[in-house]
Amino acid sequence: MPKLMIDLSPLREIPAYRRLFTAVSISNIGQQMTSVAVGIQVYNLTHSSFAVGLVGLFQLIPLVSLGLFGGAMSDSYDRRKIGLISAIGMTTTSALLLAQALLGNTEVIVLYLLVAIASSFFAAGNPARQSIIPRIVPKDRLTSANSLSMLSWNIGFTAGPLLGGILIGITGDVATAYFVDVLAYLVMVWAMWALPSLPPVAGAPTRPGLASVREGFAFLKGKRNIQMTFYADIVAMVFGLPRALFPAIAYHWYSDSIGSTAVRVGLLTAAPAFGAAISAIFSGPLTRVTKQGAAITWSIVGWGCAIAAFGFTRQLWVGLLFLALAGAGDNISALYRTTMLQAAVPDEYRGRLQGIFTVVVAGGPRLGDFEAGAVAAVAGEAFSVISGGIACVVLMGALIRWHPRFMDYDSRNPTL
């Protein structure tokens, strides 16, 4: 049984990682409660899936610009300080979301602007937070630590939407979710404060800027295995993530099911993360897989098939099952993509590559929100979900035709 379960040794043996794990787990719960609250608030104001999808577009623009610059800063400055400033900024933005809800805001543009500001702080700080892990965790424990990190993210993505939906359903007010988010981000501020100093290593650029960002992209040239990790995630998240449609789906597809619309939105949002969390808890065998490129490929194919199947369901619990299966596939893909990036990239480039990773991993779902909402506005929610899942499978096949050697990537001999 111990070989089946997740490896807890990084939590037992590395106090700095343990604090970071705890803070990320708690802050993710608050962040996902806010994500559900924003979606519900926008939908209540506009009754439009397209308007909910626009939330993703407003988050995407700062993610692209500041994610790249944040990665450059992470290679040039103390990563602890960058993470601390980012955590303080995200706490402040959550407090502003709480204030607008308490004041009875009815202007959707206010929500768009606040999520853009929150996205800016996240984009600037996330490369530093991700680049901290290989500095405090030995390389032979990276897969285990990343599996734990995936679990912490998915705890947030599971518990956050459920708690958010339940609290909003009980109180009839999104302000409760925003208040919890403020408290949760204060824990992240504490964790960043408690970390040791993490200054740049020898060979890192002395100051960030466009030249430093260009060096990061130049480093990627010809390194198809790392490029594939980015392209694969773009395919999965842009075309296969129906998150922006959950308010409309909860209202139209499952109106006869349990609970209020807010509760059903919470369940739909939490289901992929629940499946991901289960796959992380039983990730012992995953840490021993060496053909990580093949594992990523089949995981994303499984994700696409499960999402397409979800589009055909009109029974809530069947739909939740398919979303959970999709989430398990996504978690396995994320585990190996993260490990490949951390194991193969030199430390002096990790911040900039994590900046690109942030743009892809965090920006892809936001672009996916916009894509799903736009397609649904033209052809309906069902077509948007089903076509997106099918597109994931087809495009992943096209990527493997472009770089078939990705299927042979072996973690025992990491190659870029």
C-alpha positions as CSV (number, residue, x, y, z in Angstrom):
1,M,0.0,0.0,0.0
2,P,2.7,2.6,0.8
3,K,4.0,2.3,-2.8
4,L,0.5,3.1,-4.1
5,M,0.1,6.2,-2.0
6,I,1.6,9.6,-2.6
7,D,5.2,10.1,-1.3
8,L,5.1,12.4,1.8
9,S,8.8,12.6,2.4
10,P,9.3,16.2,1.1
11,L,6.7,17.3,3.7
12,R,8.3,15.4,6.5
13,E,11.9,16.3,5.8
14,I,11.8,19.9,4.2
15,P,10.2,22.5,6.5
16,A,10.4,25.3,3.9
17,Y,8.5,23.1,1.4
18,R,6.0,22.1,4.1
19,R,5.2,25.8,4.8
20,L,4.9,26.5,1.1
21,F,2.6,23.5,0.6
22,T,0.3,24.5,3.4
23,A,0.0,28.1,2.2
24,V,-0.6,27.2,-1.4
25,S,-3.3,24.7,-0.3
26,I,-5.1,27.2,1.8
27,S,-4.8,30.2,-0.6
28,N,-6.0,28.0,-3.5
29,I,-9.2,27.3,-1.6
30,G,-9.8,31.0,-1.3
31,Q,-8.8,31.7,-4.8
32,Q,-11.2,29.1,-6.2
33,M,-14.0,30.4,-4.0
34,T,-13.4,33.8,-5.6
35,S,-13.4,32.3,-9.1
36,V,-16.8,30.8,-8.5
37,A,-18.1,34.0,-6.9
38,V,-16.9,36.1,-9.9
39,G,-18.5,33.8,-12.4
40,I,-21.8,33.8,-10.5
41,Q,-21.7,37.5,-10.0
42,V,-21.0,38.2,-13.7
43,Y,-23.7,35.8,-14.8
44,N,-26.3,37.3,-12.4
45,L,-25.5,40.7,-13.8
46,T,-25.6,39.8,-17.5
47,H,-27.2,36.3,-17.9
48,S,-24.6,35.7,-20.6
49,S,-22.0,32.9,-20.9
50,F,-20.1,35.2,-23.3
51,A,-19.8,37.8,-20.5
52,V,-18.5,35.1,-18.1
53,G,-16.0,34.1,-20.8
54,L,-14.7,37.6,-20.9
55,V,-13.5,37.3,-17.4
56,G,-10.9,34.9,-18.8
57,L,-9.9,37.4,-21.5
58,F,-9.3,40.2,-18.9
59,Q,-7.2,37.8,-16.9
60,L,-5.2,36.6,-20.0
61,I,-3.8,40.0,-21.1
62,P,-1.8,40.7,-17.8
63,L,-0.9,37.0,-17.6
64,V,0.9,37.1,-20.9
65,S,2.8,40.4,-20.4
66,L,3.6,40.2,-16.7
67,G,4.1,36.4,-16.6
68,L,7.1,36.8,-19.0
69,F,8.5,39.8,-17.1
70,G,7.9,38.0,-13.7
71,G,9.9,35.1,-15.0
72,A,12.8,37.4,-15.9
73,M,12.6,39.1,-12.4
74,S,12.7,35.6,-10.8
75,D,16.1,35.0,-12.4
76,S,17.5,38.4,-11.5
77,Y,16.2,39.1,-8.0
78,D,15.5,37.3,-4.7
79,R,12.6,34.9,-5.4
80,R,11.3,35.1,-1.8
81,K,10.8,38.9,-2.1
82,I,9.0,38.6,-5.4
83,G,6.7,36.0,-4.0
84,L,6.0,38.1,-0.9
85,I,5.2,41.3,-2.8
86,S,2.9,39.2,-5.1
87,A,1.1,37.7,-2.1
88,I,0.5,41.1,-0.5
89,G,-0.9,42.4,-3.9
90,M,-3.3,39.5,-4.3
91,T,-4.5,39.9,-0.7
92,T,-5.2,43.6,-1.4
93,T,-7.1,42.8,-4.6
94,S,-9.3,40.2,-2.8
95,A,-10.1,42.9,-0.2
96,L,-11.3,45.2,-3.1
97,L,-13.5,42.4,-4.5
98,L,-15.0,42.1,-1.0
99,A,-15.6,45.8,-0.8
100,Q,-17.4,46.0,-4.2
101,A,-19.7,43.2,-3.2
102,L,-20.5,44.8,0.1
103,L,-21.2,48.1,-1.6
104,G,-23.7,46.4,-4.0
105,N,-21.7,47.0,-7.2
106,T,-23.8,46.4,-10.4
107,E,-21.2,47.3,-13.0
108,V,-19.6,44.3,-14.6
109,I,-16.5,46.3,-15.7
110,V,-15.5,46.7,-12.1
111,L,-15.2,42.9,-11.8
112,Y,-13.3,42.7,-15.1
113,L,-10.8,45.3,-13.8
114,L,-10.3,43.7,-10.5
115,V,-9.7,40.2,-11.9
116,A,-7.2,41.8,-14.3
117,I,-5.3,43.4,-11.3
118,A,-5.4,40.1,-9.4
119,S,-4.1,38.3,-12.6
120,S,-1.2,40.8,-12.8
121,F,0.0,40.0,-9.3
122,F,-0.4,36.3,-9.8
123,A,1.6,36.5,-13.1
124,A,4.4,38.5,-11.6
125,G,4.8,36.1,-8.6
126,N,4.0,32.6,-9.8
127,P,7.3,32.1,-11.7
128,A,9.1,32.9,-8.5
129,R,7.0,30.5,-6.4
130,Q,7.4,27.7,-8.9
131,S,11.2,28.4,-9.3
132,I,11.6,28.2,-5.5
133,I,10.7,24.5,-5.4
134,P,13.9,23.1,-7.1
135,R,16.0,25.4,-4.9
136,I,14.6,23.9,-1.7
137,V,13.9,20.3,-2.8
138,P,16.6,17.9,-4.0
139,K,16.3,16.8,-7.7
140,D,15.6,13.1,-6.7
141,R,12.6,14.3,-4.8
142,L,11.2,16.7,-7.4
143,T,8.6,14.3,-8.8
144,S,7.3,13.6,-5.3
145,A,7.3,17.3,-4.4
146,N,5.5,18.1,-7.6
147,S,2.9,15.4,-7.0
148,L,2.3,17.0,-3.6
149,S,2.1,20.4,-5.2
150,M,-0.5,19.1,-7.7
151,L,-2.4,17.7,-4.7
152,S,-2.3,21.1,-3.0
153,W,-3.6,22.8,-6.1
154,N,-6.4,20.3,-6.5
155,I,-7.4,20.5,-2.8
156,G,-8.1,24.2,-3.6
157,F,-9.8,23.4,-6.9
158,T,-12.0,20.8,-5.1
159,A,-12.8,22.4,-1.8
160,G,-12.9,26.0,-3.0
161,P,-15.7,25.8,-5.6
162,L,-17.7,23.5,-3.3
163,L,-17.4,25.8,-0.3
164,G,-17.9,28.9,-2.5
165,G,-21.1,27.4,-4.0
166,I,-22.4,26.3,-0.7
167,L,-21.7,29.6,1.1
168,I,-23.1,31.7,-1.7
169,G,-26.2,29.4,-1.9
170,I,-26.8,29.7,1.9
171,T,-26.1,33.4,2.2
172,G,-27.3,34.5,-1.2
173,D,-24.2,36.8,-1.3
174,V,-20.9,36.4,-3.0
175,A,-19.2,38.6,-0.4
176,T,-18.7,35.6,1.9
177,A,-16.4,33.9,-0.6
178,Y,-14.4,37.1,-1.1
179,F,-13.9,37.4,2.6
180,V,-12.5,33.9,2.9
181,D,-10.2,34.6,0.1
182,V,-8.7,37.6,1.9
183,L,-8.0,35.4,5.0
184,A,-6.5,32.6,2.8
185,Y,-4.1,35.0,1.1
186,L,-2.8,36.2,4.4
187,V,-1.5,32.7,5.0
188,M,0.5,32.9,1.7
189,V,2.0,36.2,2.9
190,W,3.1,34.4,6.1
191,A,4.7,31.5,4.1
192,M,6.6,33.8,1.8
193,W,7.8,35.8,4.8
194,A,9.1,32.7,6.5
195,L,11.2,31.4,3.5
196,P,15.0,31.9,3.5
197,S,16.5,34.4,1.2
198,L,16.8,33.0,-2.4
199,P,19.1,35.3,-4.4
200,P,19.9,34.7,-8.1
201,V,22.6,32.1,-8.9
202,A,25.8,32.8,-10.8
203,G,25.3,33.3,-14.5
204,A,21.8,34.8,-14.0
205,P,21.0,38.1,-15.7
206,T,21.8,41.1,-13.5
207,R,18.5,42.9,-14.3
208,P,15.2,41.9,-16.0
209,G,14.1,43.4,-19.2
210,L,13.1,42.6,-22.8
211,A,16.6,41.3,-23.5
212,S,16.3,38.8,-20.6
213,V,12.9,37.7,-21.8
214,R,14.3,37.2,-25.3
215,E,17.1,35.1,-23.9
216,G,14.4,32.8,-22.3
217,F,12.7,32.3,-25.7
218,A,16.1,31.9,-27.4
219,F,16.9,29.1,-24.9
220,L,13.7,27.3,-26.1
221,K,14.7,27.3,-29.7
222,G,15.2,23.7,-31.0
223,K,14.3,22.2,-27.6
224,R,11.2,20.4,-28.8
225,N,10.6,18.3,-25.7
226,I,10.1,21.4,-23.6
227,Q,8.1,23.1,-26.3
228,M,5.8,20.1,-26.5
229,T,4.9,20.4,-22.8
230,F,3.7,24.0,-23.5
231,Y,1.9,23.1,-26.7
232,A,0.1,20.1,-25.1
233,D,-1.2,22.2,-22.3
234,I,-2.4,24.9,-24.7
235,V,-4.4,22.3,-26.7
236,A,-6.0,20.9,-23.5
237,M,-6.9,24.1,-21.8
238,V,-7.9,26.4,-24.7
239,F,-10.1,23.8,-26.5
240,G,-11.2,21.4,-23.7
241,L,-12.0,23.5,-20.6
242,P,-15.7,24.4,-20.4
243,R,-15.4,26.2,-17.0
244,A,-17.0,29.5,-18.3
245,L,-20.1,27.5,-19.3
246,F,-20.7,26.0,-15.9
247,P,-23.2,28.8,-14.7
248,A,-25.3,28.3,-17.8
249,I,-25.0,24.5,-17.8
250,A,-26.0,24.3,-14.1
251,Y,-29.0,26.4,-14.8
252,H,-30.2,24.8,-18.1
253,W,-28.9,21.2,-18.1
254,Y,-29.4,20.3,-14.5
255,S,-32.2,22.6,-13.2
256,D,-34.0,19.5,-11.8
257,S,-31.0,18.3,-9.8
258,I,-30.1,18.9,-6.2
259,G,-29.4,22.3,-4.7
260,S,-29.4,25.8,-6.0
261,T,-27.7,26.9,-9.2
262,A,-24.8,28.2,-7.1
263,V,-24.3,24.8,-5.5
264,R,-24.4,23.0,-8.9
265,V,-21.8,25.5,-10.3
266,G,-19.6,24.6,-7.3
267,L,-20.0,20.9,-7.9
268,L,-19.2,21.2,-11.6
269,T,-16.2,23.4,-10.9
270,A,-14.9,21.1,-8.2
271,A,-15.4,17.8,-10.0
272,P,-12.2,18.0,-12.3
273,A,-10.1,18.9,-9.3
274,F,-11.6,16.1,-7.2
275,G,-10.5,13.6,-9.9
276,A,-7.1,15.3,-10.0
277,A,-6.8,15.0,-6.2
278,I,-7.6,11.3,-6.2
279,S,-5.0,10.7,-8.9
280,A,-2.5,12.7,-6.8
281,I,-3.3,10.8,-3.6
282,F,-2.7,7.5,-5.3
283,S,0.3,8.8,-7.3
284,G,2.9,6.4,-5.9
285,P,3.1,4.4,-9.2
286,L,3.3,7.7,-11.1
287,T,6.6,8.7,-9.5
288,R,8.1,5.5,-11.1
289,V,7.0,6.2,-14.7
290,T,10.0,7.1,-16.8
291,K,8.3,7.5,-20.2
292,Q,6.9,10.8,-19.3
293,G,6.3,12.1,-22.8
294,A,4.0,9.2,-23.6
295,A,2.2,9.6,-20.3
296,I,1.5,13.3,-21.0
297,T,0.2,12.4,-24.5
298,W,-2.3,9.7,-23.3
299,S,-3.4,11.8,-20.4
300,I,-4.4,14.6,-22.6
301,V,-6.2,12.2,-25.0
302,G,-8.1,10.9,-22.0
303,W,-8.9,14.5,-20.9
304,G,-10.4,15.3,-24.3
305,C,-12.5,12.1,-24.5
306,A,-13.9,12.7,-21.0
307,I,-14.8,16.3,-21.8
308,A,-16.5,15.3,-25.0
309,A,-18.5,12.7,-23.1
310,F,-19.5,15.3,-20.5
311,G,-21.1,17.3,-23.3
312,F,-23.6,14.5,-24.0
313,T,-24.8,14.1,-20.4
314,R,-27.9,15.5,-18.8
315,Q,-27.7,13.7,-15.5
316,L,-25.7,15.7,-13.0
317,W,-23.8,12.8,-11.3
318,V,-22.8,11.3,-14.6
319,G,-21.5,14.6,-15.8
320,L,-19.6,15.0,-12.5
321,L,-18.0,11.6,-13.1
322,F,-16.8,12.5,-16.6
323,L,-15.4,15.8,-15.3
324,A,-13.6,13.9,-12.5
325,L,-12.0,11.5,-15.0
326,A,-10.9,14.5,-17.1
327,G,-9.3,16.1,-14.0
328,A,-7.4,12.9,-13.3
329,G,-5.9,13.0,-16.8
330,D,-5.1,16.7,-16.5
331,N,-3.3,16.1,-13.2
332,I,-1.1,13.4,-14.6
333,S,-0.2,15.6,-17.5
334,A,0.6,18.5,-15.2
335,L,2.8,16.4,-12.9
336,Y,5.1,15.2,-15.7
337,R,5.1,18.5,-17.6
338,T,6.2,20.4,-14.4
339,T,8.9,17.7,-13.6
340,M,10.3,17.8,-17.1
341,L,10.7,21.6,-17.0
342,Q,12.3,21.6,-13.5
343,A,14.6,18.7,-14.2
344,A,15.9,19.6,-17.6
345,V,16.2,23.4,-17.4
346,P,19.3,25.0,-15.7
347,D,18.5,27.2,-12.7
348,E,19.7,30.4,-14.3
349,Y,16.9,30.0,-16.9
350,R,14.2,28.5,-14.6
351,G,12.5,31.8,-13.7
352,R,12.1,32.8,-17.4
353,L,11.0,29.4,-18.4
354,Q,8.6,29.3,-15.5
355,G,7.3,32.7,-16.7
356,I,6.5,31.1,-20.1
357,F,5.0,28.2,-18.2
358,T,2.8,30.6,-16.2
359,V,1.6,32.2,-19.4
360,V,0.7,28.8,-20.8
361,V,-0.7,27.1,-17.7
362,A,-2.5,30.0,-16.3
363,G,-3.2,31.9,-19.5
364,G,-4.5,28.8,-21.4
365,P,-7.6,28.3,-19.2
366,R,-8.4,32.0,-19.5
367,L,-8.3,31.9,-23.2
368,G,-10.2,28.7,-23.0
369,D,-12.9,30.5,-21.0
370,F,-13.2,33.0,-23.8
371,E,-13.2,30.4,-26.5
372,A,-15.8,28.3,-24.8
373,G,-18.1,31.3,-24.2
374,A,-17.7,32.6,-27.7
375,V,-18.5,29.2,-29.3
376,A,-21.5,28.7,-26.9
377,A,-22.8,32.1,-27.9
378,V,-22.9,31.0,-31.5
379,A,-23.7,27.3,-31.4
380,G,-24.8,26.6,-27.8
381,E,-23.2,25.1,-24.7
382,A,-23.4,21.4,-25.8
383,F,-21.6,22.1,-29.1
384,S,-18.9,24.1,-27.4
385,V,-18.2,21.3,-24.9
386,I,-18.3,18.4,-27.3
387,S,-16.3,20.1,-30.1
388,G,-13.7,21.2,-27.6
389,G,-13.1,17.7,-26.3
390,I,-12.8,16.3,-29.8
391,A,-10.4,19.1,-30.8
392,C,-8.1,18.1,-27.9
393,V,-7.7,14.6,-29.2
394,V,-7.2,15.6,-32.9
395,L,-4.7,18.4,-32.1
396,M,-2.7,16.2,-29.7
397,G,-2.3,13.6,-32.5
398,A,-1.1,16.4,-34.8
399,L,1.5,17.5,-32.2
400,I,2.9,13.9,-32.0
401,R,3.2,13.7,-35.8
402,W,5.2,17.0,-35.6
403,H,7.5,15.6,-32.9
404,P,7.1,11.8,-32.5
405,R,10.3,11.5,-30.4
406,F,8.3,13.1,-27.5
407,M,6.8,9.7,-26.9
408,D,10.3,8.4,-26.1
409,Y,11.2,11.0,-23.5
410,D,12.9,9.2,-20.6
411,S,13.1,11.0,-17.2
412,R,16.3,9.0,-16.4
413,N,18.0,10.9,-19.1
414,P,16.3,14.4,-19.3
415,T,16.7,16.0,-22.7
416,L,15.5,19.3,-23.9
